Amino acid sequence: MIYLKRGIAFDVPVDWAVKSSGWVTYVAENGDPDETPLVGFAAPAILEEKWCRSDDDGNGTQEDTPLASAGSRAEPDARDTTEAARENARLWVCGSYAQPAKEKVTTGAATPFTTKSGLTGKVATATSTGVDGTGRCAHDGKATAFAFENPAGETLSWTFVGVRGVDDEVPEPTVRKILGTVRLVDSTP
């Protein structure tokens, strides 16, 4: 089970590595010397953190590509849950898999979704098709983002992001099962 300072919890299968609530992961534009995040999330759970390892940019440092990860975040700049869900899904796929070919990303409509705990919001998916990166870890990707409001009226989101089109791709029923466990919990110490 994952907890965040904002009171978001979700469950993952036992083979996922659960990071602490202070852990943040993000993606930035390739070549950005400041590594300004396009999108990120906190307290992630990661499946096969070192699924693929390579030095695609030739800088002498091996970089790890996980098979999949999921986490949550606040969405203070989103106009609504529809925008938050669609943008999260799109940005994760663009940043993680499709750079610089953003036109290879397809983002679906945001649709209503209710988790097992009764949390309601909007869910959207994005996928990349035809990524032809030069590195050995270049693959298509997919993301599912769920955006919702907490009782204080803040927009929050949970996002799954993973490699697509490989033998060990996380199947959609597993993504939906994890999504179904997203809930708000008391986060006061």
Buried (B, 14 or more C-beta within 10 A) or exposed (E): EBBBEBBBBBBBEEEBEBBEBEEBBBBBBEEEEEEEBBBBBBBBBBBBBEBBEEEBEEEEEEBEBBBBBBBBBBBEEBEEBBBBBBBBBBBBBBBBBBBEBEEBBEBBEBEEBEBEEEBEBBBBBBBBEEBEBEBEBBBBBBBBBBBBBBEEEEBBBBBBBBBBEEEEBBEEEBBEBBBBBBBBEEBEE
